[in-house]
Amino acid sequence: MNKIKKLSILLLFMISLTGCNTLSTKTLYVLDNNIEFSLPKVWEQVDTNENDLALSRPTAKLVIDTYHQSELDGISAEDLLDKKVKERMKELKDSKVVKKFKVSEWKDRKIYSVLYSATKDNIESQYYFSVMEFMGTHTYVYALYEEKEMYMKYNIDDIQRMLLRMKWNGKEEDLVLN
């Protein structure tokens, strides 16, 4: 193989490793100008005025919102999770807790999660509620992942990994002064 051909192959390999490939299989999302993460392109963004980000794919829905403690009268991340669960369960029938997860503590975040089962329009689904608190900030990320039970058991790990891969890229602003 001649040198030019070898260099061309090496260059293409390096481009694909650095993420410069235009055939990327993921979409990058940015929340609150400070938080970024990516998901496979199978997720499609849904227009809504209710959430910071609403996504869907053929078998599932995912909504994500960011909150600042000053907007929530200083409630804790765990209290926010309880509040969001109660709000959602009002719309559903036969709701029950499937699993309450231990608080996941990491160097830069804590994640509070619970999995519910409930019925809406005679269809039973599972709802994975999470609130992530970025340590050293006043920011919470709320995520609700909805899917049928048969799919949830295979996909719940992907949503948990998404929360762990979210990156805080900003600086906390004093919202009272701005």
C-alpha positions as CSV (number, residue, x, y, z in Angstrom):
1,M,0.0,0.0,0.0
2,N,1.5,3.4,-0.9
3,K,2.1,6.1,1.6
4,I,-0.8,8.4,0.3
5,K,-3.3,5.6,0.7
6,K,-2.1,4.8,4.2
7,L,-2.3,8.4,5.2
8,S,-5.8,8.7,3.8
9,I,-7.0,5.7,5.7
10,L,-5.3,7.0,8.9
11,L,-6.9,10.5,8.4
12,L,-10.4,8.9,7.9
13,F,-9.9,6.8,11.0
14,M,-8.8,9.8,13.1
15,I,-11.8,11.9,11.9
16,S,-14.2,9.2,12.9
17,L,-12.6,8.9,16.4
18,T,-12.8,12.7,17.0
19,G,-16.5,12.9,16.3
20,C,-16.1,14.9,13.2
21,N,-18.0,12.3,11.3
22,T,-21.1,13.9,9.7
23,L,-22.9,10.6,10.0
24,S,-23.1,10.9,13.8
25,T,-25.6,8.6,15.5
26,K,-26.3,11.0,18.4
27,T,-27.9,14.4,18.8
28,L,-26.5,16.9,21.3
29,Y,-28.9,18.7,23.6
30,V,-28.2,21.7,25.8
31,L,-30.4,22.6,28.7
32,D,-30.4,25.9,30.6
33,N,-27.2,27.0,28.7
34,N,-25.2,25.0,31.3
35,I,-26.0,21.3,30.8
36,E,-25.3,19.2,27.8
37,F,-25.9,15.5,26.9
38,S,-26.5,13.4,23.8
39,L,-29.0,10.7,22.9
40,P,-29.3,8.4,19.9
41,K,-30.9,10.0,16.8
42,V,-33.9,7.6,17.2
43,W,-35.3,10.2,19.7
44,E,-37.3,13.0,18.0
45,Q,-37.9,16.3,19.7
46,V,-41.6,17.2,20.3
47,D,-42.7,20.8,20.3
48,T,-44.2,21.7,23.7
49,N,-44.6,24.7,25.9
50,E,-44.8,22.6,29.0
51,N,-41.2,21.2,29.2
52,D,-37.7,22.4,28.5
53,L,-37.2,19.3,26.3
54,A,-39.7,16.7,25.2
55,L,-38.6,13.7,23.1
56,S,-40.3,10.6,21.8
57,R,-39.5,7.5,19.9
58,P,-41.9,4.8,18.8
59,T,-42.3,3.1,22.2
60,A,-41.3,5.8,24.7
61,K,-41.5,9.4,25.8
62,L,-39.0,11.4,27.7
63,V,-39.4,14.9,29.2
64,I,-36.7,16.9,30.8
65,D,-36.9,20.2,32.8
66,T,-34.4,22.2,34.7
67,Y,-35.2,24.1,37.9
68,H,-33.3,26.5,40.1
69,Q,-33.8,26.3,43.9
70,S,-34.9,30.0,43.9
71,E,-37.8,29.0,41.6
72,L,-38.9,26.3,44.0
73,D,-38.8,28.2,47.4
74,G,-35.7,26.2,48.3
75,I,-37.3,22.7,48.3
76,S,-34.9,19.8,48.2
77,A,-34.3,17.6,45.1
78,E,-36.1,14.7,46.9
79,D,-39.1,16.9,47.6
80,L,-39.2,18.0,44.0
81,L,-39.3,14.4,43.0
82,D,-42.2,13.7,45.3
83,K,-44.0,16.7,44.0
84,K,-43.6,15.7,40.3
85,V,-44.7,12.2,41.0
86,K,-47.9,13.4,42.7
87,E,-48.6,15.8,39.9
88,R,-48.3,13.0,37.3
89,M,-50.1,10.4,39.2
90,K,-53.2,12.6,39.5
91,E,-53.7,12.0,35.7
92,L,-53.3,8.2,35.9
93,K,-55.2,5.2,37.4
94,D,-54.0,2.2,39.4
95,S,-50.6,3.7,40.2
96,K,-48.2,1.8,42.3
97,V,-44.5,2.0,43.2
98,V,-42.5,-0.7,41.3
99,K,-39.1,0.3,42.8
100,K,-37.7,3.1,44.9
101,F,-34.0,3.4,44.0
102,K,-31.3,4.2,46.4
103,V,-29.9,7.8,46.1
104,S,-27.0,7.6,43.6
105,E,-24.2,9.8,44.9
106,W,-21.4,10.8,42.6
107,K,-18.6,13.4,43.0
108,D,-20.6,16.1,41.2
109,R,-24.3,15.0,41.5
110,K,-26.9,13.1,43.4
111,I,-29.8,11.3,41.6
112,Y,-33.1,10.5,43.2
113,S,-35.3,8.0,41.3
114,V,-38.4,6.0,41.6
115,L,-40.2,3.7,39.1
116,Y,-44.0,3.6,39.0
117,S,-46.6,1.6,37.1
118,A,-49.9,3.1,36.2
119,T,-52.7,3.0,33.7
120,K,-53.9,5.7,31.3
121,D,-56.6,5.1,28.6
122,N,-56.6,1.4,29.6
123,I,-52.9,1.1,28.7
124,E,-50.5,0.2,31.5
125,S,-47.1,1.8,31.3
126,Q,-44.1,2.4,33.6
127,Y,-42.9,5.8,34.6
128,Y,-39.3,6.4,35.7
129,F,-39.0,9.6,37.6
130,S,-35.6,11.2,38.4
131,V,-34.4,14.4,39.9
132,M,-30.7,15.1,39.6
133,E,-29.0,17.7,41.7
134,F,-25.7,19.1,40.5
135,M,-23.5,19.6,43.5
136,G,-22.2,23.1,44.0
137,T,-25.0,24.6,42.0
138,H,-28.6,25.5,42.7
139,T,-29.8,23.5,39.6
140,Y,-32.0,20.4,39.4
141,V,-32.7,18.3,36.3
142,Y,-36.0,16.5,36.3
143,A,-36.6,13.7,33.9
144,L,-39.6,11.5,33.3
145,Y,-39.2,8.5,31.1
146,E,-42.4,6.6,30.1
147,E,-42.6,3.2,28.4
148,K,-44.4,-0.1,28.5
149,E,-43.1,-2.5,31.2
150,M,-41.8,-5.0,28.6
151,Y,-39.5,-2.3,27.2
152,M,-38.7,-0.5,30.4
153,K,-36.7,-3.3,31.9
154,Y,-34.4,-3.2,28.8
155,N,-34.1,0.6,28.5
156,I,-34.1,1.9,32.0
157,D,-30.3,1.6,32.2
158,D,-29.9,3.8,29.1
159,I,-31.9,6.6,30.8
160,Q,-29.8,6.2,34.0
161,R,-26.6,6.4,31.9
162,M,-27.9,9.6,30.2
163,L,-28.3,11.3,33.6
164,L,-24.7,10.3,34.5
165,R,-23.4,11.5,31.2
166,M,-24.9,15.0,31.5
167,K,-22.2,17.5,31.8
168,W,-22.3,20.8,33.7
169,N,-20.5,23.3,31.5
170,G,-21.6,26.6,33.1
171,K,-21.1,28.6,36.1
172,E,-23.8,29.1,38.7
173,E,-25.3,32.6,38.4
174,D,-26.8,34.5,41.3
175,L,-30.3,34.5,40.0
176,V,-31.4,37.1,42.6
177,L,-28.9,39.7,41.3
178,N,-29.4,39.0,37.6
